[in-house]
Amino acid sequence: MPSVFREVGMFDLKGERLARLPEGMDPDCIRQSRMGLEKESLRVARSGGIAETPHPAAWGAPLTHPWITTDYSEALAEFITPPLASSGEALDFLADIQSYAYRLLDDEFLWATSMPCVLAGEQGIPIAEYGDSNLGRMKHVYRVGLGWRYGRVMQVIAGVHFNWSLPETFWPAYTALEQKDDVLAMRDGAYMGMVRNLQRIGWLIPYLFGASPAVCKSFFANGESRLAVFDESTFFEPYATSLRMGDIGYQNKKEDGLGIQVCYRDVDTYARSLLYAVTTPAEAWERIGVKVGGEYRQLNANLLQIENEYYNTVRPKQPAGRLESPGVALLQRGIQYVELRSLDVNAFHPLGVDETQLRFLEALMFACLLADSPGLSGEELEEINENILRVAHRGREPGLKLSCCGQPAPLRDWAQRILDAVLPVAELLDRVHGGHAYEDATDDQLRKVLDLERTPSARMLDEMRDRGEGFYEFARRLSTRHHRYFSERELPSTCIGEFDHLAAQSHAEQAMIEAADHKDFDSFLADYFAQTYRVLDR
């Protein structure tokens, strides 16, 4: 193994640390971990273009429904699960949500891939609406601002987010094993260490699970791109894994020169660096204007309108109150879970993600938490971004080398090292849960490393070539197959009744929020951002 890998602290699990876990704590402290999913799906009209209809009212109000909402566009649905005890439970819940949603779709279907369908330019993408309340208007204006700043087209790329946390009972036991005495500091420090490590090896996710090596030509203005031509309707890159994660997507590269410097040292500096960006003016965005002709173009002209505008592949999270900012929530209560955001929609599975993926991701995230995690320098963050871009566009290129500590590192060797480190964690999870599912899931990823033709991106391009399909034909065929799956899937009447109740409840809750508004929108925004200034002034 090249010596460069030995210079990196990540995945130095210190065998005794891993060995102490089953010896020093109740297995339930590990077994009762929680995971949740957020899956974005573009609603598409039968004609093949993005749906121009509003978010289906029968689904509920996207402002207040806990499980069915919208992302950037009115047509970009987002299906959310609560935190659940296993990947199987999360997938079952996701299947129920989508089955319910399909029952209520009228002459539309959900797109099966991350990259969107046929687009008719920027103005053909409807921005999500959230009603007449100040809160709903804020969510809408934020998205208007994203369109002005980065364009609308890249905002309708879909993905899957994987949320994971250990039970609160884990932390006192782990703190004692590590011979520390501050449980909350231990929890937040371990989660931030996991975030740093997940960034360091973040390129592995698009390699293993990337499923967007091709894109419809309509994604680009005038149908022109530097990408290679696959056929008359499709651009692609021969060795690409995830163009979604490449430089045609919504990435930090879009913010070059704006002075955004996020620090991952600890939860306090991370949250404060984001809040600083939310309060710091940016000349580039000032040129857009905030309120022009009486209409808002963006929430403010600062580096970030709100914290979520900063794109990163992994985020430490603390659920925020309705009018609480994410950064303030982190400062007040620390980290509750970590969100991995770099998964493409799995086009070959109707749910967009499968259990093997989730089992491996759970083992990977746990390994990243247990491993040593030195701080991230600015140089290393640049290296991390470059590695992700390289894998996104060239990940299956034979002999591809990445950069590790400024030195060339063969992707295949580095990936094997990571999987070697994950394997004992997978074995621990199998002992705790019973069976061999985690080890099998890790072995499945190793097969993709040893044979790149097993990756979803390679399978996708091979299938397109074999069937003589462009991207649109491929994605529409799988979308139709998934539509049939959900249409035929039985949904218990009790489940339908629960979702009906949630939909009605969400509309009633939105109406209450709107009725309770007693201030103008300008004052509402001033009050919302005042919390940020108060925190930074402390």
N, C-alpha and C positions, 0 to 999 in steps of 0.2 A: 504494500500500500504506500502511495507517495507520502513523503514526510509532511507535506503541506497540511494533511488532515490532522496530524498530531499536534499542529500548532493552534488548532481551533478548540476552544473549551466546550463547544456544543457537543452534546451526547457523550460527555464524559460522565457516565452514570454513577461512577464509583460503586462497583458491584455490591459493596456492603450496604449502601443506601437502599438499593432495590431489595436486597435480601432481608433487611430489617422490617420492611413493610408488612409482609404476612405474619412475621413473628411478633411485631410490636403493636398491632392494632386489630380490632374486630374486622373481619372481612366485609361486614356491612358498610364500613367506612369507605370502602372502595366500590362495593356492589351497588350502593345507592346513589351513584353518580347520576346526573341528569343531562339530557340532550334534547335539543329542539331543532326544527328545520324552518327555513323561510325559502319558499320556492317562487320565483317570478315566472309568469307565463303571459305571453302576448296574445291578446284576443285578436283573431283574424276573421275577416269576412269571407264568405264563400267565394268571392271573386279573387281572393288571394292577397288582398291588400290589408293593411292595418285597419281594424274596426274603427268606424267613425261614430259609433253609438256610445252613449254614456255607460258608465259602469252599471251593470244590471241592478236595478233597485231591489229586486227580489233577493239578491245576495246580501243585502244589508247596506248600511252607511259606512263607507270606507274610513271616515273620520273616527268612528267609535267601535266598529266591529273588531273583536279581538283576533279573529283568525282569517278574515277575508278583507283585504284592503287593496290599495293601488300603490305603485311605486312612482315613477316619474310621470307616466302618461295615464290618461283615463283608460287607455286600452291595455296597460301593463298591469295585470292582476298580480297580487302577491298573496300566497297561501301560507299561513303560519301555523305551527303546532305549539302547544304549551310545552314546557320542559317535562319530559317523560323519562321513565326508568330504563328504557332500552331502545335500541335502534328499531326493533320490530314494532314496538308501540308507536314510535314516532312515524314510521312509514304507514302503519295502519291508519293513524289519524289523518295523515296527509292524503291518503287514498280516499278516506271518507269525505274530506273537504272537497276534493276535486270531483268526486262522484256527485256530490250534492250540487256543485257549481254547474256541472255539465247538464244536469236535469233541467236547469233553468236557463240555459243558453238558447237563444232563438236564431237559428240559421248562422251560427258562428262556431268556431272551434278554437282550441288552444294550441299555440305553435310549439312544436316539439324540440326546438333547438335554441341555443343561446342567441345566435345571430338572427336578426329579424327577417320578416317576410319582404315582399315587394313594397317598397316605400315610394311615396310620391313627393319627396322633398320635405324640408323643415316644416312648412305650414300644414302638411298632411298628418302631423303627429299631434294629437290633442293632448294638452297639458292637464294633469289630474285636477279635478275639482273636489272641494270638501265642504261645500255649503256656504252659508252667509255669516257664520260666526267669525269673530276676530281670529280665533285659533285656526279655523278652516281657511280663512283668507291668507293667513301667514304661511300655511303649508303650500298653498297654491302659488303665492308670490315667490317663495323660495325656489320653486320649480321654474317659474318664469325667469328668475335670475340665472339658474343653471343654463337655460336655453340661450340667454344673452351672452353668458360667459364662455360656454363651451360648445354651443350648438345642440339642437334637439336630437339629432339622429343617434349619436352615441349613447344617449340616455335610454334608448329602448332595447339595449342589449340585456338579455335576461341571464340570471345566475341562480345558484343555490347557496344559501348560507347555513353553516353548521354551527350550532351553539352548544357549548359543553361546559359543565362545571362538576366539581366534586361536592359531596354533601358537606354541610357545615360541621358534621361530626368528624370529618376527616382531619380538620385543621388542628384541634387541640392535640390529637394523637400524633400528627406529623410534627407539630411544633416540639413536642416532648422528645420524639425520636431524633430530631435535629439539635436537641439540647438548647432550645431557645425558650423565651418566656412570653413573648408578645404574639398572641394568636393572630390578631388582625394584621399586624405588620408581616407576619409569616405568610398569611394568605395572599395579601396584595403583592408582596415581593415575589412569591412563587408564580403567581399568575403573570406578573410583568416579565419574569424570566421566561415563561412559556411563550409570551408574545414575541420577545426578542428571538428566541430560538426558532419559532415558526416563521419568522421573517427570513432568518438565515437560510433555511432550507425550503423557503416558500416556492422556489422554482420546481420542486418535486411534484407539487399538486397539479400544475398544468401538464407536466409530462405524463403523469399517471392517469389523469382524469380529463384532460383537455379534449373537447369535442367540438371545436370550431376552427378547423383548418381552412375553411372555405366560406365565402360570403357572396350574397347576391350583388350584382353590379349596381343595383339601385341604391345600395348603401352609400355610394359615393356620388357627390355632385357631378353631373354631366357624365356619369358612368365611367369615370377615369380614375386610375389608381396605379401606383408603382408595383402592386402585387402582380403575380403572373396570371395569365389567362388560362382558365380551365376549359371553358367553352363559351359560347356566345352570351351566356347570361351570368357567368360565375367567375369570380376572382379567387385565387388561392395561393398558398405557398407550399411547395412540394414537401417540406419537412416540418411544417407548422403543427403545433399542438393546440393552441388556444389563441386565435386572433383577438378574441374578447379581452385577453390579458395583455395584448400587444399594444403597439403605439397607435392603433386606430380606435382604441377604447378610451374610456374615461380614466386617465392615469395622472399621477403627480407630474409627469412630464409636461402636461398642459399648464402647470402652474410655475414652470421655470421662470426665474427672474423676479418672482413676487415676494421672495424673502420668507417663505413659510419654512420654519425650522421646528419640527416636532421632536421632542426629547422623550426617549423611552427608558430613562434611568429608573424612574419609579412612578407610581400612580400620580403623585402630586405634581411632579414636573411635567408629566405627560398631559394631564388635564390643563394645567396652567399654560402650557405652550399652545394648546389649541384655543383656549380662551383669549390668549394674547392675540392670536391671529384673527379672532372674531371681532376684536376691538381696534385693530390697526388698519388705517386707511391704505388703499392700494390705488396708485395712479391709473393703472390699466382699467380698473373697474369704475373709477370716478368718471372716466370718459363716457361710460355707458349712461350714467345718470341713475339716480335712485327713483325719483318721482318726476316724471316727464309728462306734461300736459294733463296733470291730475291723476295719472295712472302709474302705479308702481312697476318698475322694471326689475327691481331686486330689493331685498330687505335692507341692504346697506351697501356701501361701496368699499367694504373692508376686505382684507385678504381672504377671509372666509365669511360667508353670510351667517352660517351656523357651523358647529363642529363637524356635522356629518358630511359637509362638503369636501372635507379632506379625505381623499381616497387612500385607503391602505388595505392590504389583503387580510389583516387580522386586527380586531379591535377588542380591548378590554371594555366590558360593559357593566353598567349598573342601571336597572330600569329607572327611568326618570318619571317624576310626576307630570301631570298634564301640562303644566306651565313651567316646568323645571328644565333647565338646559342639561344636556348629557354631561358636559364638563363639570358643572356644579354638582350633579348627582354623584359623580366619581369622587370629587373632593369631599363630599359630605359623608358618603357611606362606603367608599372603596369599591372593589371589584366583586361582582356577583357571578359573572360568567365571562367566557371568551368566545368571540364570534369569528369563525373562519369564513372568509368571503370569496375565496378564489375558485370555487367549484363551478365549472360549466354545467349547464343542464345536460344530463345524460340522455341523448336523443334515442338511445336504444331501449330505454325503460320508460313505461308510461308515467311513473312518478317523477322522472327526472333525476333520480338517484336510487341506488340499491343498497341492500343490507351489507354486502361485502365492502363497499366503499365506506359506509359508516363505521363498521367494525374496525377497519384499518385506521380511519381518522381518529377514532377514540384512543386507540393504542398509540398513535403518533403524537397526539396532543398530551397524553399522559407522560410519554417519554420526554417530550420537550419540557414538561413541568419538572420532572425529576432530575433532568440533566443540569449541569452547571451552565450558567448563562452570563458571561461577561458583558459589559456595557457595549453599546453600539456607537461607534464613531461616525462622523459625517462621511468619511471615506467608505466605511463599510456599508452605510445606507445606500450610497451611490452604487456600490458593487452589487448589493441586493437587487436594486431596481434593474441594473443591467443584466443580471443573471435571469431574472424573470422575463425580460424582453427577449433575450437570446433564446430561451426555451420556448417562449410563446411562438416565435417565428421560425426557429430552426431546431427545435427540441429533438426531432428524430433524425437529424443529420448524423450519419455514421462518424464516430470519432469526435463528436462535438466536445469542446472544452469550455468550462465555465471559469470564473475567477474566484478563488478562495484565498483570502488574506493577500491579495495582490499577485497571486501566483496561478498559473493555469492548472485546472483540475478537471480531469476527464469526467464527464457527466456520469457515465456508467459506473466508474469506480466510486464516485462520491455517493451515488444513489445506493449502491450495495452497502456502503459503510452505514448509511442511515438506516437501511432496513435491517442490517445486522444488529444495530442498537435497539431498534423497535421490537425485535423478536422476543427477547426475554420479558419485555413489558407485556407483549401479547400473551406469552405463556402464563404470566402472573394473572392476567385478566381471565384466561381460561380456567385457571385453578379456582379463582374466586366465583366465576359464573358457572363452571362446569362445561365440559365439551372441548372442542378444538376450533371454534369459529374464529377466534382472533388470530391464532397462528395460521389457519388456512387463509384468512384474508391477507395477512402479511406475505405469505408465500405467493398468493395471486399477484401481488404487486411486484415481487421479485421476478416472476415470469415476464412481466412487461418490460422490466429493465433488461433482462437477458435477450428478449425478442421484441423489438420495438413494433413489429407488425401486430402485436396483441393490444397495443394502445387504442383507445377509442378513436383518436384522430386518424390513425392509419386504417382502422376498420371502416371509418366513414368514407375516406377517399377511395379505398379499394371497392367498396360497394357502389359508389357513384360511377366509377370506371366500368365495373362489371355490368351494370345495368344501363349504362349510357345516360345517366342522369346528371343534370346540373344541380347546384345547391337547392334551388327552389323545389324542383321535382322530388329530390331526396327528402327534404324536410316536410313537404306536404304529404308525401306517402306515409311517413312515420306519424305525422300529426293525425292523419285519417285513421291509422291503425290504433293509435292511443285513444282517439275519440270512440272508436268501436269498443275498446276495452272498458272504458268508463261507462259507456251507455249500457253495456251488458252486465256490468258489475252490480250485484244486488246491494241495496242499502237498507238496513232495518228501519221500519217505520218509526221506532223510538229515536233513532239517529236523525231522521228527517225532521221529526218534531222538535228536537233540540236545536237544530240549525235554523228552523223556521222561527223559533222563539228568539234566538240570538239576533236574527235579522231584524225582527220587529223591535226588539229591545234597543238595537243600535240606532234605528231611526228615531225612536223616542228620546234616546239620550242625546242625539245630535240636536233635536228640537229644543231640549232643555238648555243645552249650551247656548244655542242661538238666542233663546228668550232671556237668558241671564246676562247677556251683553249690555253694559250700560256706559261704555266709553267708546270714543272714536278709535279708528285703527291706528292712527299716529300715536296716540297715548298708549294704546295697548302694546305697540312695539317698543316704545320707550320704557315701559314698565318691565317688559320681558328682558330686555338687554341690560336693565339696571342691575339685575342679579349678578351678571357677569362682572360688571365694574365693581360691585360691592365685594365680591370674592377676591378680585385682583388687588383691591386696595388694602386688604388685610395684611 
